[in-house]
Amino acid sequence: MNKKLLALAISGAVFGTQAVAVELYNEDGTTFSVGGHVSVNLNGSENGDTDVGANSPRINFNATQELSNGFTADAKGEWALNYLEGGEETFTTRLGYVGLTHDDFGRAVVGTQWAPYYDVAGVADMPIAFANEFIYDNHGAFGTGRADKMVSYRNGFDLGEAGKVTIGLGWQGTQTASDIYTATISDDSGLTDASQTIGINTEVKDRTQVTLGYEIMGAKLGYGYNTGDIKISGDTETASSHVFSAAYGSYGTGLYLAGVYASNEYMNSTSSTGAFNGVDATLTGLLAESDAYELLAAYALDNSLNFIINYEMVEGRVATGESKETAREELALQTEYNFTPKFVGYAGYQFDLNDDNGRNTDDKWTIGGRYYL
């Protein structure tokens, strides 16, 4: 695992994430830094009012310690921030792990972390305003994004002019999730905004994943497999995903192209709103079979002005043998501009293309700024 891969691993840099941190201590092989970002934006949609929001603000603490025999230990804690809504929960956990890295032996991490699966699937998850959504369907329990309570291993091999090969492995123990299958009942009188969400406990059994990547001359290819059983109301199904990705270039520098395709079973979410047993409710659950696509093209000028277009679609069957339905289909046009290395402005308009079964579409727009700590 060469020095460059080692540095990227310890810093926690992931595709599309601007790694900016303030180093507070660096002495005798020990470092400590604080990072993160805050943002504010105006949001609006066809079917909603314009309001003020935030785009995934966070704060993190990072520490590294050089050990003997070429090993380096590191620890990271990261929390999402809620600074716009008083009285609500201010901090929620995004990441929390301890890692051990060696130039030759690779990197092992234990805790809540970015999964190896995301190394493959995240190549199109770049823009600030509108980006890849399907990989975040139940991503904590299923290990597709920030994986809860995971043990992972990664290594990379530099083949010289023949390119680089990377491998990744991940495991999660059994967990219980109550937000995969839910029913939300709202007051449809318009007099209150009260609602009640009922979650059905889903037992997510041990999960494993393996990834393989290859990079040469600015082009990247990746494959990942993620699998494990889920049990709900006495029924057991296998939730699995085969994901393939390709990318070219570096996001934010000239031309960047990326594409992701996933063939999934019981991985992607779907929802339905209507009258069920005489009660108006919104039900959420999983598609028995689904195909998910994400395409991204971006071109950044020398002055950092980045023009972006991305397309996402998820289609599948609620039950095996039923007709296909579209769970989501969106196209977004976006721009980003670095006013300084730490302050980025962004704007985007997302077209909702999913009018399947008479569904009402809801185009969205946003404009805002992000400051990196």
C-alpha positions as CSV (number, residue, x, y, z in Angstrom):
1,M,0.0,0.0,0.0
2,N,2.0,3.0,-1.2
3,K,2.4,6.3,0.7
4,K,-0.2,8.1,-1.4
5,L,-2.9,5.5,-0.7
6,L,-1.9,5.5,3.0
7,A,-2.3,9.2,3.3
8,L,-5.7,9.2,1.6
9,A,-6.9,6.4,3.8
10,I,-5.9,8.0,7.1
11,S,-7.3,11.5,6.1
12,G,-10.6,9.9,5.4
13,A,-10.8,11.5,2.0
14,V,-13.6,10.1,-0.2
15,F,-14.8,10.8,-3.7
16,G,-16.2,14.3,-4.0
17,T,-15.4,15.3,-0.4
18,Q,-13.1,18.3,0.0
19,A,-10.7,17.2,2.7
20,V,-10.1,20.4,4.7
21,A,-9.0,20.3,8.3
22,V,-7.2,22.5,10.8
23,E,-4.2,20.8,12.4
24,L,-4.0,21.7,16.0
25,Y,-1.1,19.4,17.1
26,N,1.7,17.6,15.3
27,E,4.6,16.4,17.4
28,D,6.5,13.1,18.0
29,G,4.4,11.1,15.6
30,T,1.1,12.3,17.0
31,T,-1.4,14.6,15.1
32,F,-4.7,16.0,16.0
33,S,-7.0,18.0,13.7
34,V,-10.5,19.4,13.4
35,G,-12.5,19.5,10.2
36,G,-15.9,19.6,8.7
37,H,-18.1,22.2,7.0
38,V,-21.3,24.3,7.4
39,S,-23.7,25.5,4.8
40,V,-26.9,27.4,4.2
41,N,-29.1,27.4,1.2
42,L,-32.4,28.5,-0.2
43,N,-34.6,25.6,-1.3
44,G,-37.7,25.5,-3.3
45,S,-39.9,23.1,-5.3
46,E,-43.0,22.9,-7.6
47,N,-45.1,21.6,-4.8
48,G,-43.5,23.3,-1.8
49,D,-42.6,26.7,-0.3
50,T,-39.2,28.3,-0.5
51,D,-37.3,28.0,2.8
52,V,-33.8,28.1,4.3
53,G,-32.0,24.8,4.8
54,A,-28.5,23.3,5.3
55,N,-26.7,20.8,3.2
56,S,-25.2,18.0,5.3
57,P,-23.2,20.2,7.8
58,R,-20.8,18.3,10.0
59,I,-17.8,18.5,12.4
60,N,-15.1,16.0,12.9
61,F,-12.1,15.2,15.0
62,N,-9.1,13.3,13.7
63,A,-6.1,11.9,15.4
64,T,-3.1,9.8,14.2
65,Q,-0.3,8.1,16.1
66,E,2.8,6.5,14.6
67,L,3.5,3.1,16.0
68,S,6.5,0.8,15.7
69,N,7.3,-1.4,12.6
70,G,5.7,0.9,10.1
71,F,2.1,0.9,11.6
72,T,0.0,4.0,12.1
73,A,-3.1,4.1,14.2
74,D,-5.9,6.7,13.7
75,A,-9.2,7.6,15.1
76,K,-12.1,9.7,13.8
77,G,-15.4,11.0,15.2
78,E,-17.8,12.9,13.0
79,W,-21.2,14.3,13.8
80,A,-24.0,15.9,11.7
81,L,-25.0,19.4,12.9
82,N,-28.4,20.8,13.3
83,Y,-28.0,24.6,13.8
84,L,-31.2,25.8,12.1
85,E,-33.9,24.2,14.3
86,G,-33.9,25.1,18.0
87,G,-35.1,22.5,20.4
88,E,-34.2,19.6,18.0
89,E,-31.3,17.2,18.4
90,T,-28.1,19.2,17.7
91,F,-25.6,16.3,17.1
92,T,-26.1,12.9,15.4
93,T,-23.3,10.4,14.7
94,R,-22.0,10.1,11.1
95,L,-18.7,8.4,11.7
96,G,-16.8,6.9,14.6
97,Y,-13.9,4.4,14.1
98,V,-10.4,3.4,14.9
99,G,-8.0,2.3,12.1
100,L,-4.6,0.7,11.7
101,T,-2.6,1.2,8.6
102,H,0.7,-0.2,7.2
103,D,2.4,0.5,3.9
104,D,2.5,-3.1,2.9
105,F,-0.2,-4.8,5.0
106,G,-3.0,-2.4,4.1
107,R,-5.6,-0.8,6.3
108,A,-8.1,-2.2,8.9
109,V,-10.9,-0.2,10.4
110,V,-13.5,-0.9,13.1
111,G,-16.5,1.2,13.7
112,T,-19.0,3.3,11.8
113,Q,-17.2,4.2,8.6
114,W,-17.4,4.7,4.8
115,A,-17.9,1.1,3.5
116,P,-15.7,-0.5,0.8
117,Y,-18.9,-0.7,-1.3
118,Y,-19.0,3.1,-1.3
119,D,-15.4,3.2,-2.8
120,V,-17.0,1.7,-5.9
121,A,-20.5,3.1,-5.8
122,G,-19.5,6.6,-4.7
123,V,-17.7,7.8,-7.9
124,A,-20.8,9.7,-9.0
125,D,-21.7,11.0,-5.5
126,M,-19.9,14.3,-6.1
127,P,-22.1,17.5,-6.4
128,I,-23.0,19.4,-3.3
129,A,-26.7,20.1,-4.2
130,F,-28.0,17.0,-5.9
131,A,-26.1,13.8,-6.1
132,N,-26.4,10.0,-5.8
133,E,-29.4,9.0,-3.6
134,F,-29.9,5.3,-4.1
135,I,-26.7,4.2,-2.4
136,Y,-28.1,5.8,0.8
137,D,-31.2,3.6,1.0
138,N,-30.8,2.0,4.4
139,H,-27.0,2.5,3.9
140,G,-26.1,2.2,7.6
141,A,-27.6,-1.2,8.1
142,F,-26.8,-2.5,4.6
143,G,-23.3,-1.1,4.4
144,T,-23.6,0.8,1.1
145,G,-22.6,4.3,2.4
146,R,-21.7,5.0,6.0
147,A,-21.8,1.5,7.4
148,D,-22.8,1.0,11.0
149,K,-20.6,-1.1,13.2
150,M,-18.4,-2.4,10.4
151,V,-15.0,-4.2,10.3
152,S,-13.2,-3.5,7.0
153,Y,-9.9,-4.2,5.3
154,R,-8.5,-2.4,2.3
155,N,-5.2,-2.7,0.4
156,G,-3.8,-1.3,-2.8
157,F,-1.1,-2.5,-5.1
158,D,0.9,-0.2,-7.4
159,L,1.7,-2.1,-10.7
160,G,3.8,0.7,-12.1
161,E,2.9,1.6,-15.7
162,A,0.2,-1.2,-15.6
163,G,-1.8,0.9,-13.1
164,K,-3.1,0.2,-9.6
165,V,-5.3,-2.5,-8.1
166,T,-7.3,-2.1,-4.9
167,I,-9.3,-4.6,-2.9
168,G,-11.8,-4.2,0.0
169,L,-13.6,-6.4,2.4
170,G,-16.3,-5.6,4.9
171,W,-18.4,-7.4,7.6
172,Q,-21.2,-6.2,9.8
173,G,-22.9,-8.2,12.6
174,T,-26.6,-8.7,13.1
175,Q,-28.6,-5.5,13.7
176,T,-32.2,-4.5,14.2
177,A,-33.6,-1.6,12.1
178,S,-37.0,-0.1,12.5
179,D,-36.8,2.4,9.6
180,I,-36.8,0.1,6.6
181,Y,-40.5,-0.9,6.6
182,T,-42.6,2.0,8.0
183,A,-46.1,3.4,7.9
184,T,-46.6,7.2,8.4
185,I,-50.1,8.5,9.3
186,S,-50.6,12.3,9.1
187,D,-53.4,14.6,10.1
188,D,-55.0,15.3,6.7
189,S,-57.3,18.0,8.0
190,G,-54.7,20.7,7.6
191,L,-55.3,21.9,11.2
192,T,-52.1,20.4,12.6
193,D,-48.8,19.1,11.3
194,A,-48.9,16.0,13.6
195,S,-47.9,12.7,12.2
196,Q,-47.1,9.3,13.5
197,T,-44.5,6.9,12.0
198,I,-44.7,3.2,12.9
199,G,-41.6,1.2,12.2
200,I,-41.6,-2.6,11.8
201,N,-38.5,-4.2,13.3
202,T,-36.3,-5.8,10.6
203,E,-33.6,-8.1,11.6
204,V,-30.6,-7.4,9.4
205,K,-28.4,-10.5,9.7
206,D,-24.6,-10.7,9.3
207,R,-23.5,-8.9,6.1
208,T,-20.3,-9.2,4.0
209,Q,-19.0,-7.3,1.1
210,V,-16.0,-7.5,-1.3
211,T,-14.8,-4.9,-3.7
212,L,-12.2,-4.7,-6.5
213,G,-10.9,-1.6,-8.3
214,Y,-8.5,-0.9,-11.1
215,E,-7.0,2.5,-12.1
216,I,-4.8,3.5,-15.0
217,M,-4.1,6.8,-16.7
218,G,-6.9,8.6,-14.9
219,A,-9.6,5.9,-15.6
220,K,-11.1,3.8,-12.8
221,L,-13.1,0.6,-12.9
222,G,-14.8,-0.9,-9.9
223,Y,-16.9,-3.8,-8.8
224,G,-18.6,-4.6,-5.5
225,Y,-20.7,-7.4,-4.0
226,N,-22.7,-6.9,-0.9
227,T,-25.0,-9.6,0.7
228,G,-26.8,-10.7,3.8
229,D,-30.2,-11.9,5.0
230,I,-33.0,-9.8,6.4
231,K,-35.9,-11.2,8.5
232,I,-39.2,-9.4,8.9
233,S,-42.4,-10.8,10.4
234,G,-41.0,-14.3,10.2
235,D,-40.0,-14.1,6.5
236,T,-36.4,-14.2,5.5
237,E,-35.0,-12.7,2.2
238,T,-31.5,-12.1,0.9
239,A,-30.6,-8.5,0.5
240,S,-27.8,-8.4,-2.1
241,S,-26.2,-6.0,-4.6
242,H,-23.8,-6.3,-7.5
243,V,-22.5,-2.8,-8.3
244,F,-20.3,-1.7,-11.2
245,S,-18.7,1.7,-11.8
246,A,-16.4,3.6,-14.1
247,A,-14.9,7.0,-13.8
248,Y,-12.5,9.2,-15.7
249,G,-10.6,12.3,-14.5
250,S,-10.7,14.2,-11.2
251,Y,-13.8,16.0,-10.0
252,G,-13.3,19.7,-9.9
253,T,-10.4,19.7,-12.4
254,G,-11.3,19.7,-16.1
255,L,-13.4,16.9,-17.4
256,Y,-14.9,14.3,-15.0
257,L,-17.2,11.5,-16.1
258,A,-18.7,8.7,-13.9
259,G,-21.3,6.0,-14.1
260,V,-22.7,3.5,-11.6
261,Y,-25.0,0.5,-12.2
262,A,-26.3,-1.7,-9.4
263,S,-28.4,-4.9,-9.7
264,N,-30.1,-5.3,-6.4
265,E,-32.5,-7.5,-4.4
266,Y,-34.2,-6.1,-1.3
267,M,-31.8,-3.1,-1.2
268,N,-33.6,-0.1,-2.7
269,S,-36.4,1.7,-1.0
270,T,-39.9,2.4,-2.4
271,S,-42.9,4.2,-1.0
272,S,-46.6,4.4,-1.7
273,T,-49.2,6.9,-0.5
274,G,-52.9,6.2,-0.4
275,A,-55.8,4.8,1.7
276,F,-54.9,1.5,3.4
277,N,-57.7,-0.1,5.4
278,G,-59.5,3.2,5.3
279,V,-56.6,5.2,6.7
280,D,-54.5,7.6,4.6
281,A,-50.9,6.7,5.0
282,T,-47.5,6.5,3.4
283,L,-45.9,3.1,3.4
284,T,-42.2,2.5,2.8
285,G,-40.4,-0.8,2.1
286,L,-38.0,-2.5,-0.2
287,L,-38.1,-3.5,-3.9
288,A,-37.7,-7.2,-4.3
289,E,-35.7,-6.6,-7.5
290,S,-34.3,-3.3,-8.7
291,D,-31.9,-1.8,-11.2
292,A,-30.2,1.5,-10.2
293,Y,-28.3,3.9,-12.4
294,E,-26.3,7.1,-11.9
295,L,-24.5,9.1,-14.6
296,L,-22.5,12.2,-14.0
297,A,-20.6,14.6,-16.3
298,A,-18.8,17.7,-15.0
299,Y,-16.4,20.2,-16.5
300,A,-14.4,22.6,-14.4
301,L,-12.8,25.7,-15.8
302,D,-9.4,26.9,-14.7
303,N,-11.1,29.5,-12.4
304,S,-12.9,26.5,-10.6
305,L,-16.3,27.2,-12.1
306,N,-17.8,23.7,-12.4
307,F,-20.7,22.8,-14.7
308,I,-22.4,19.6,-13.8
309,I,-25.2,17.3,-15.1
310,N,-26.3,14.1,-13.5
311,Y,-29.0,11.6,-14.0
312,E,-30.4,8.9,-11.6
313,M,-33.0,6.2,-12.0
314,V,-34.2,3.3,-9.9
315,E,-36.7,0.9,-11.3
316,G,-37.8,-2.5,-10.0
317,R,-40.5,-4.8,-8.7
318,V,-42.2,-4.7,-5.3
319,A,-42.6,-8.5,-5.5
320,T,-41.0,-11.1,-7.8
321,G,-43.2,-11.5,-10.9
322,E,-45.0,-8.2,-10.7
323,S,-44.6,-5.5,-13.3
324,K,-41.8,-3.0,-13.0
325,E,-42.3,0.4,-11.4
326,T,-40.1,3.5,-11.3
327,A,-39.0,4.4,-7.7
328,R,-37.1,7.5,-8.7
329,E,-35.9,9.3,-11.9
330,E,-34.2,12.6,-11.8
331,L,-32.0,14.9,-13.9
332,A,-30.1,17.8,-12.4
333,L,-28.2,20.8,-13.8
334,Q,-25.8,22.3,-11.4
335,T,-22.8,24.7,-10.9
336,E,-20.2,25.1,-8.2
337,Y,-17.6,27.8,-7.7
338,N,-14.7,28.1,-5.3
339,F,-14.6,31.7,-4.1
340,T,-11.7,30.7,-1.9
341,P,-10.3,27.2,-1.1
342,K,-12.6,27.1,1.9
343,F,-15.7,28.7,0.6
344,V,-17.8,27.2,-2.2
345,G,-21.0,28.5,-3.8
346,Y,-23.4,26.1,-5.5
347,A,-26.7,26.2,-7.3
348,G,-28.8,23.4,-8.9
349,Y,-32.1,22.6,-10.5
350,Q,-33.4,19.0,-10.4
351,F,-36.1,17.8,-12.8
352,D,-38.3,15.1,-11.4
353,L,-39.0,12.8,-14.3
354,N,-40.9,10.1,-12.4
355,D,-44.5,10.3,-13.5
356,D,-45.0,6.6,-13.3
357,N,-48.6,5.5,-12.5
358,G,-49.8,9.1,-12.6
359,R,-47.4,10.3,-9.9
360,N,-47.2,14.1,-9.4
361,T,-43.7,15.3,-10.2
362,D,-41.9,17.8,-8.0
363,D,-39.0,19.7,-9.5
364,K,-36.6,21.2,-7.0
365,W,-34.0,24.0,-6.9
366,T,-31.4,25.2,-4.4
367,I,-28.7,27.9,-4.2
368,G,-26.3,28.3,-1.3
369,G,-22.8,28.4,0.1
370,R,-20.6,26.0,2.0
371,Y,-17.7,26.9,4.3
372,Y,-15.1,24.3,5.1
373,L,-13.6,24.5,8.6
